[in-house]
Amino acid sequence: MDENEKQPNRTATMITGFTMLLLTIMLIVFSEHGYHATVGALKLFFEVVFPSLLPFFILSDVLLSTGMVHYLGVWFEPLMRPIFNVPGVGSFVFSMGLAAGYPMDAVLTAKFRKQDLCTKTEGERLLAFSNSADPLFIFGAVAVGMFGMPGLGAVLALAHYASVLMVGLTFRFYKRREGEKAKEGVVVRGIHHRAVDAMMRGRAEDGRAMGKVLNEAISDSVSTLFMIMSFMVLFAVLIRVLSATGLMNVLEVPFGALLRLAGLSPHLVNAAIQGLFEIDLGSAAAAHASAPLLQKLVLVSGIIAWSGLSVHGQVASVLADTDISMKPYFAARALHAVYAGIMTVVFYRPVEAAFGGLALPAFSSRDFLVQGPPGGMILDGLHMAIILVGLSLASLVGGAVVVGVVREIRRGILNLRYR
């Protein structure tokens, strides 16, 4: 029985094998399309993705080895546990995910799971709501580079990050009974001393010299980034070849029906299909579609929240060595897309009225991310990401303090009642 269970599924194996053979033949026939798609994907990777993510990947490894993540985990446990039902170290994943975007959250969640800083279920909850786009992409690439309207960045960002929190609140109930025991041990008194003890334990468990930590952090970060590059190239080629053969048109019927059900223009069908596979192509197609602006923003919000099969492939590759399931992740991305579309409609009018003319200096030109990597672009994007991390950590600290005060007041009331 055990040997039979280990045998691969015959039907799935045949479908996968013949599909890959067909795609290989199409790539040979349409080799020119594949070449141009590869060049475009590599240009995007080396001009934007590589310089944006590499510093965060290296620093996250170093922070994890020093025990600082353990320290922050103790401080944020009183906030992350009751709100999102995840351990305090989830605050680090959440903040770094906000700053660096996909797939930073998956990389950190996988590392936390391997080090037993979270359970399988907690890792699935954490991955569900920490998967978010970075502000550099939303404000710069989408609002300015694709729409040519800097003021739209505030609408898209608010809708995206508000829906992230909504997904987190929804998934706190995912297998919630498995977190009951962890909740009982959370206290506020003496939290700094416990945080320092956790930090020292984390450093002792790592035990590597700092030089070795830096060397391995750089090596692992570059390896992960080149894996991301490979997925970007693969899906860019796949979309271009499928478009050249006309096979993408097969998806027009179901997507057309889905958009009509949502009350969106049929002119957005092509953008939705491309967004299913790749976030950049789908967002750009939606921005240039002949449809009302609000409808285009709703679809773009959904595409950014869904993040595309290309990103899903990167996440699956990162999680391959862990026991974290991809099923909750897919459900969360679909839910995130729905929430983001709804929140775009909610925020559109009031945010446009309040911040319609607001644009960051770094994103004031439509040539952003179009004419190559100007010196100030990466610097400003990095500064904005650091500011966002600081603000998110500050808000988490404030929330933790509030939770602690409320618990102390409640404890005092209970003591007075039972005297």
C-alpha positions as CSV (number, residue, x, y, z in Angstrom):
1,M,0.0,0.0,0.0
2,D,2.8,2.4,0.9
3,E,4.7,1.7,-2.3
4,N,1.5,2.3,-4.4
5,E,1.0,5.7,-2.6
6,K,4.5,6.7,-3.6
7,Q,3.8,6.1,-7.3
8,P,3.2,9.3,-9.3
9,N,-0.3,9.9,-10.6
10,R,-0.5,8.5,-14.1
11,T,-3.0,11.1,-15.5
12,A,-1.2,14.1,-13.9
13,T,2.2,12.9,-15.1
14,M,0.9,12.4,-18.7
15,I,-0.8,15.8,-18.8
16,T,2.3,17.6,-17.4
17,G,4.7,15.8,-19.7
18,F,2.7,16.4,-22.9
19,T,2.0,20.0,-21.9
20,M,5.7,20.7,-21.4
21,L,6.5,19.0,-24.7
22,L,3.9,21.2,-26.5
23,L,5.3,24.4,-24.9
24,T,8.8,23.4,-25.9
25,I,7.8,22.9,-29.5
26,M,5.9,26.2,-29.5
27,L,9.0,27.9,-28.1
28,I,11.1,26.5,-30.9
29,V,8.6,27.6,-33.6
30,F,8.2,31.1,-32.0
31,S,11.8,31.4,-30.9
32,E,11.9,35.1,-31.8
33,H,9.0,35.9,-29.4
34,G,10.8,33.9,-26.7
35,Y,14.0,35.7,-27.1
36,H,12.4,39.2,-26.8
37,A,10.4,38.1,-23.8
38,T,13.6,36.8,-22.1
39,V,15.4,40.0,-22.8
40,G,12.6,42.1,-21.4
41,A,12.3,40.0,-18.2
42,L,16.1,40.1,-17.6
43,K,16.1,43.9,-18.0
44,L,13.3,44.2,-15.5
45,F,15.1,41.9,-13.1
46,F,18.5,43.5,-13.2
47,E,17.2,47.1,-13.3
48,V,14.5,46.9,-10.6
49,V,14.1,43.6,-8.8
50,F,17.7,42.7,-8.1
51,P,18.8,46.1,-6.6
52,S,15.5,46.5,-4.7
53,L,15.5,43.1,-3.0
54,L,19.1,42.2,-2.5
55,P,19.8,44.5,0.5
56,F,16.6,43.3,2.3
57,F,17.4,39.6,1.7
58,I,20.9,40.0,3.2
59,L,19.9,42.1,6.1
60,S,17.0,39.8,7.0
61,D,19.5,36.8,7.2
62,V,21.9,38.9,9.4
63,L,19.1,40.0,11.7
64,L,17.9,36.4,12.1
65,S,21.3,35.2,13.0
66,T,21.9,37.9,15.6
67,G,18.7,37.0,17.5
68,M,17.1,40.4,16.9
69,V,14.1,38.7,15.3
70,H,13.6,36.7,18.4
71,Y,13.8,39.9,20.5
72,L,11.1,41.6,18.3
73,G,9.0,38.5,18.5
74,V,8.7,38.7,22.2
75,W,7.8,42.4,22.1
76,F,5.1,42.0,19.4
77,E,3.6,38.7,20.7
78,P,0.9,40.6,22.7
79,L,-0.2,42.3,19.5
80,M,0.3,39.7,16.7
81,R,-1.3,36.8,18.8
82,P,-4.7,38.3,19.6
83,I,-5.1,40.1,16.3
84,F,-3.7,37.7,13.7
85,N,-3.2,34.6,15.8
86,V,0.5,34.3,14.8
87,P,3.7,34.5,16.9
88,G,5.3,37.8,17.5
89,V,8.1,37.2,15.0
90,G,5.3,37.5,12.4
91,S,5.7,41.3,12.8
92,F,9.1,41.1,11.2
93,V,7.8,39.2,8.2
94,F,4.9,41.6,7.9
95,S,7.1,44.7,8.0
96,M,9.7,43.3,5.6
97,G,7.0,42.1,3.3
98,L,5.5,45.6,3.2
99,A,8.9,47.1,2.3
100,A,10.4,44.6,-0.1
101,G,7.3,43.0,-1.6
102,Y,7.0,39.5,-3.0
103,P,8.4,37.0,-2.3
104,M,10.2,38.4,0.8
105,D,7.4,37.1,3.0
106,A,7.7,33.6,1.7
107,V,11.5,33.5,2.1
108,L,11.2,34.7,5.8
109,T,8.3,32.4,6.6
110,A,10.2,29.4,5.3
111,K,13.2,30.3,7.4
112,F,11.1,30.8,10.5
113,R,9.4,27.4,9.9
114,K,12.8,25.7,9.5
115,Q,14.0,27.2,12.7
116,D,10.7,26.2,14.5
117,L,9.8,29.8,15.2
118,C,6.3,29.1,14.1
119,T,4.1,26.0,13.6
120,K,2.9,24.8,10.2
121,T,-0.5,26.4,10.7
122,E,1.0,29.7,12.0
123,G,3.2,29.8,8.9
124,E,0.2,29.3,6.7
125,R,-1.7,32.1,8.5
126,L,1.3,34.4,8.3
127,L,1.9,33.8,4.6
128,A,-1.8,34.5,3.9
129,F,-1.6,38.2,4.9
130,S,2.1,39.1,4.7
131,N,2.2,38.6,0.9
132,S,2.0,42.2,-0.4
133,A,3.4,44.4,-3.1
134,D,6.0,47.0,-2.2
135,P,5.2,50.7,-2.4
136,L,7.9,51.3,-5.0
137,F,5.9,49.2,-7.4
138,I,2.5,50.6,-6.5
139,F,3.4,54.3,-6.5
140,G,6.1,54.3,-9.2
141,A,5.6,51.4,-11.7
142,V,1.8,51.4,-11.7
143,A,0.6,54.9,-10.8
144,V,3.2,56.8,-12.7
145,G,4.8,54.4,-15.1
146,M,1.6,52.7,-16.3
147,F,-1.2,55.2,-15.6
148,G,0.8,58.4,-15.8
149,M,-1.2,59.7,-12.8
150,P,0.9,59.9,-9.6
151,G,-2.2,60.7,-7.4
152,L,-3.6,57.2,-8.1
153,G,-0.8,55.7,-6.0
154,A,-2.5,56.7,-2.8
155,V,-5.8,55.0,-3.8
156,L,-4.1,51.7,-4.9
157,A,-1.8,51.6,-1.8
158,L,-4.6,52.2,0.7
159,A,-6.8,49.6,-1.0
160,H,-4.0,47.1,-1.1
161,Y,-2.7,47.4,2.4
162,A,-6.2,47.7,4.0
163,S,-7.2,44.5,2.2
164,V,-4.0,42.9,3.5
165,L,-5.1,43.5,7.1
166,M,-8.6,42.2,6.2
167,V,-7.1,39.0,4.9
168,G,-5.1,38.7,8.1
169,L,-8.2,39.2,10.3
170,T,-10.0,36.6,8.2
171,F,-7.3,34.0,8.4
172,R,-6.8,34.4,12.1
173,F,-9.7,31.9,12.4
174,Y,-8.0,29.4,10.1
175,K,-7.5,26.3,12.3
176,R,-7.8,28.6,15.3
177,R,-7.9,25.9,17.9
178,E,-4.3,25.0,17.1
179,G,-3.2,28.3,18.6
180,E,-5.0,28.1,21.9
181,K,-2.1,26.8,23.9
182,A,0.2,29.5,22.6
183,K,-2.1,32.2,23.8
184,E,-2.1,31.2,27.4
185,G,1.6,31.9,27.9
186,V,1.5,35.6,26.7
187,V,2.1,38.1,29.5
188,V,3.3,41.7,29.5
189,R,5.2,42.0,32.8
190,G,9.0,41.7,32.4
191,I,8.7,41.6,28.6
192,H,12.1,43.4,28.0
193,H,14.0,40.8,30.0
194,R,12.3,38.0,28.2
195,A,13.0,39.6,24.9
196,V,16.7,39.9,25.7
197,D,16.8,36.3,26.9
198,A,15.2,35.2,23.6
199,M,17.7,37.3,21.7
200,M,20.6,35.7,23.4
201,R,19.2,32.2,22.9
202,G,18.7,32.9,19.2
203,R,22.3,34.1,18.8
204,A,23.6,31.0,20.8
205,E,21.5,28.6,18.7
206,D,22.9,30.1,15.5
207,G,26.5,30.1,16.8
208,R,28.2,31.1,13.5
209,A,30.9,33.8,13.3
210,M,29.6,37.1,11.9
211,G,31.9,36.8,8.9
212,K,30.4,33.4,8.0
213,V,26.9,34.8,8.6
214,L,27.6,37.6,6.1
215,N,29.1,35.2,3.6
216,E,26.3,32.8,3.7
217,A,23.7,35.6,3.7
218,I,25.0,37.0,0.5
219,S,25.3,33.5,-1.1
220,D,21.8,32.5,-0.1
221,S,20.3,35.8,-1.1
222,V,21.9,35.8,-4.6
223,S,20.8,32.2,-5.1
224,T,17.2,33.0,-4.2
225,L,17.1,36.1,-6.4
226,F,18.3,34.1,-9.4
227,M,15.6,31.6,-8.7
228,I,13.1,34.6,-8.9
229,M,14.8,35.7,-12.1
230,S,14.2,32.2,-13.6
231,F,10.5,32.3,-12.8
232,M,10.2,35.8,-14.3
233,V,11.8,34.7,-17.5
234,L,9.8,31.4,-17.7
235,F,6.4,33.1,-17.3
236,A,7.3,36.0,-19.6
237,V,8.2,33.6,-22.3
238,L,5.1,31.5,-21.6
239,I,2.8,34.4,-21.9
240,R,4.4,35.7,-25.1
241,V,4.3,32.3,-26.8
242,L,0.7,31.6,-25.8
243,S,-0.3,35.0,-27.1
244,A,1.6,34.4,-30.4
245,T,-0.2,31.1,-30.9
246,G,-3.6,32.4,-30.0
247,L,-4.1,30.0,-27.2
248,M,-4.6,32.9,-24.7
249,N,-7.9,33.5,-26.5
250,V,-9.3,30.2,-25.0
251,L,-9.5,32.0,-21.7
252,E,-11.5,34.9,-23.0
253,V,-14.9,33.2,-22.5
254,P,-14.6,32.3,-18.8
255,F,-12.9,35.6,-18.0
256,G,-15.4,37.6,-20.0
257,A,-18.3,36.0,-18.0
258,L,-16.5,36.7,-14.7
259,L,-15.9,40.3,-15.6
260,R,-19.6,40.8,-16.6
261,L,-20.6,39.3,-13.3
262,A,-18.4,41.8,-11.5
263,G,-19.9,44.7,-13.6
264,L,-16.6,45.4,-15.4
265,S,-16.0,46.3,-19.0
266,P,-15.3,43.5,-21.5
267,H,-12.3,45.5,-22.8
268,L,-10.5,44.4,-19.6
269,V,-10.6,40.7,-20.5
270,N,-7.1,40.6,-22.0
271,A,-5.7,42.5,-19.0
272,A,-7.3,40.0,-16.6
273,I,-5.9,37.0,-18.5
274,Q,-2.4,38.4,-18.5
275,G,-2.8,39.4,-14.8
276,L,-3.6,35.7,-14.1
277,F,0.0,34.9,-15.1
278,E,2.1,37.9,-14.4
279,I,1.4,41.0,-12.3
280,D,3.4,43.6,-14.4
281,L,1.9,42.6,-17.8
282,G,-1.6,42.4,-16.4
283,S,-1.4,45.8,-14.7
284,A,0.1,47.5,-17.8
285,A,-2.6,46.0,-20.1
286,A,-5.3,47.2,-17.7
287,A,-3.9,50.7,-17.6
288,H,-4.0,51.0,-21.3
289,A,-7.4,49.4,-21.8
290,S,-10.4,51.3,-23.2
291,A,-12.5,51.3,-20.0
292,P,-13.6,53.7,-17.2
293,L,-10.8,54.7,-14.9
294,L,-12.4,53.3,-11.8
295,Q,-13.0,49.9,-13.4
296,K,-9.3,49.8,-14.5
297,L,-8.2,50.6,-11.0
298,V,-10.5,47.9,-9.5
299,L,-8.9,45.3,-11.9
300,V,-5.4,46.5,-11.3
301,S,-6.0,46.2,-7.5
302,G,-7.2,42.7,-8.0
303,I,-4.2,41.8,-10.1
304,I,-1.7,43.3,-7.6
305,A,-3.4,41.4,-4.8
306,W,-3.5,38.1,-6.8
307,S,0.2,38.7,-7.7
308,G,0.2,36.3,-10.6
309,L,1.2,32.7,-11.2
310,S,4.7,33.8,-11.7
311,V,4.9,35.0,-8.0
312,H,3.0,31.9,-6.9
313,G,5.7,29.7,-8.6
314,Q,8.4,31.7,-6.7
315,V,6.6,31.2,-3.4
316,A,6.1,27.4,-4.1
317,S,9.8,27.1,-4.8
318,V,10.8,28.8,-1.6
319,L,8.4,26.7,0.5
320,A,9.4,23.4,-1.2
321,D,11.6,22.4,1.7
322,T,9.0,23.1,4.4
323,D,5.6,21.5,5.4
324,I,3.7,24.7,4.7
325,S,0.8,24.0,2.4
326,M,0.1,26.2,-0.7
327,K,-3.7,25.7,-0.5
328,P,-4.4,28.4,2.1
329,Y,-2.0,30.7,0.3
330,F,-4.0,30.4,-3.0
331,A,-7.3,30.9,-1.1
332,A,-5.8,34.0,0.6
333,R,-4.7,35.5,-2.7
334,A,-8.1,35.0,-4.3
335,L,-9.7,36.6,-1.2
336,H,-7.2,39.4,-1.2
337,A,-8.0,40.2,-4.8
338,V,-11.8,40.5,-4.0
339,Y,-11.1,42.6,-0.9
340,A,-8.7,44.9,-2.8
341,G,-11.2,45.5,-5.6
342,I,-13.9,46.4,-3.1
343,M,-11.7,48.7,-1.1
344,T,-10.6,50.5,-4.3
345,V,-14.2,51.4,-4.9
346,V,-14.6,52.5,-1.2
347,F,-11.4,54.6,-1.2
348,Y,-11.4,56.0,-4.7
349,R,-13.6,59.2,-4.3
350,P,-12.4,60.3,-0.8
351,V,-8.7,59.6,-1.4
352,E,-8.8,61.4,-4.8
353,A,-10.4,64.4,-3.2
354,A,-7.9,64.5,-0.3
355,F,-4.6,63.4,-2.0
356,G,-5.3,63.7,-5.7
357,G,-2.4,66.1,-6.3
358,L,0.1,64.4,-4.0
359,A,3.1,62.8,-5.6
360,L,6.5,61.9,-4.1
361,P,9.5,63.6,-5.7
362,A,11.0,60.3,-6.8
363,F,7.9,59.4,-8.7
364,S,7.2,62.7,-10.3
365,S,8.3,61.6,-13.8
366,R,6.4,59.3,-16.2
367,D,9.8,57.9,-17.3
368,F,10.1,56.1,-13.9
369,L,11.2,52.5,-14.6
370,V,11.1,53.2,-18.3
371,Q,14.5,54.7,-19.3
372,G,16.7,52.5,-17.1
373,P,17.8,52.9,-13.5
374,P,18.6,56.6,-12.8
375,G,20.8,57.0,-9.8
376,G,18.2,58.6,-7.5
377,M,15.4,56.1,-8.3
378,I,16.9,53.2,-6.4
379,L,18.0,55.4,-3.6
380,D,14.6,57.0,-3.2
381,G,12.9,53.7,-3.4
382,L,15.2,52.3,-0.7
383,H,14.5,55.3,1.5
384,M,10.8,54.9,1.1
385,A,11.0,51.2,1.9
386,I,13.0,52.0,5.1
387,I,10.5,54.6,6.1
388,L,7.7,52.2,5.6
389,V,9.4,49.6,7.7
390,G,9.9,52.2,10.4
391,L,6.3,53.3,10.4
392,S,5.0,49.7,10.4
393,L,7.3,48.8,13.3
394,A,6.3,52.0,15.2
395,S,2.6,51.2,14.7
396,L,3.2,47.7,15.9
397,V,5.0,49.0,19.0
398,G,2.1,51.4,19.7
399,G,-0.3,48.6,19.3
400,A,1.7,46.3,21.6
401,V,1.8,49.1,24.2
402,V,-2.0,49.6,24.0
403,V,-2.6,45.9,24.3
404,G,-0.3,45.7,27.3
405,V,-2.0,48.7,29.0
406,V,-5.5,47.2,28.4
407,R,-4.4,43.9,29.9
408,E,-2.9,45.5,33.0
409,I,-6.2,47.5,33.5
410,R,-8.2,44.3,33.1
411,R,-6.0,42.5,35.5
412,G,-6.4,45.3,38.1
413,I,-10.1,45.3,37.7
414,L,-10.3,41.5,38.2
415,N,-8.0,41.7,41.3
416,L,-10.3,44.4,42.8
417,R,-13.4,42.3,42.0
418,Y,-12.2,39.1,43.7
419,R,-10.7,40.8,46.9
